[in-house]
Amino acid sequence: MDRLDQLSSYVDRILVDDRIKPVHIALATALCHLWIVNQFDNPYRVSRRVLMKASRIRSKATYHKIISELTSLGYITYKPSYHPKKGSTIALNL
């Protein structure tokens, strides 16, 4: 399966899931965009600040809640980095 098919299938799964709210879709879209920017590396490193800006999430609490929910729903694998310069690691569960 090529990357476009993987991305399309991933987005389709998110869109038909009744548990997903618009804020989940916004963050998932930002994650997909960064996956493309990172040349389809999976996993890849992300910055909370960049993801919050791209998904228009203003609250750190909301960001962490949505990341946790996407993880528990099986859409991503998230490994936080507590280092101020290194980003957290995200893997899309394609």
N, C-alpha and C positions, 0 to 999 in steps of 0.2 A: 504494500500500500504506500503510495507516495505521500509526501507531506501535506499536500492540499487535501487529499482524501482524509488523512488523519485529522487535520484541523476541522474539516467540514463535519466529520463524524462526531468529534468532540463537542463542537458547538451545537449540533443537533441534539445530542444527549442532554446538554444543559437546558436547551430551550423547551424540551418536552417534559422536564422534571417539574412537577407541581410544587416542590419544596423550595424552588429557586425564586428569589425575589429580584427586582431590578438592580439592587445594590450588588448582588452576587454576579449578575450578568455584567455589570460595569467592571468589577474587579477581574472576572474571568476574561473579559475582552482585553483589559490591560495586560494580563498575564500572557495571553495569546500573542499580543503585539510584541511583548518583550521576548517571547520565544522566537519569533521571526527575526527580530533585531539581533538576537544572540545566535543567529545562523542555525537555528533548529537544534541547538544543544539541549539535551534533556538528561540530567538536571542543569539548571543555570542559576546564576546569582542575581538577586534583585535587591533593590533598595526600597525600604518602606516609603520613604519620601517620594520617590519616583512613582511608585504604584498608587499612592494616595492621590497624587496630583493627576495622574492619568485617568483614574477611576472617579475623580471628583468626590472622594471621601475626605471629610474634614476632621473627623474625630479618630484619634488613635484607638480608642476603645472599640469603635465600630469596625475599623480596619482589622483589628485582632479578632473580633467576633466573627467577621465574614471569612477571614483566612481559616479560622478554626472550623467553621461550618463547611467550607469547601473541602477541607481535609477529612472531616468526619463523614462527609457524603461520598468521598472517594474520588473527587475530581482532581485533587492535587496531593502531592507529598511535600510537606513543608518542614524544613529543618532550620530553626532560627539561629542566627549568629548574634552573639552578644558583644561582638567586637565592633567598635565604633566605625572602623574603616571598611570591614568586609560586609558584604551583603548576605542576606539569608539565602538558603538554597531552596529552589522550587523545582519540582518535576511535575509536568502535566501527565496525568494518568490517561494517556491516549488509548 
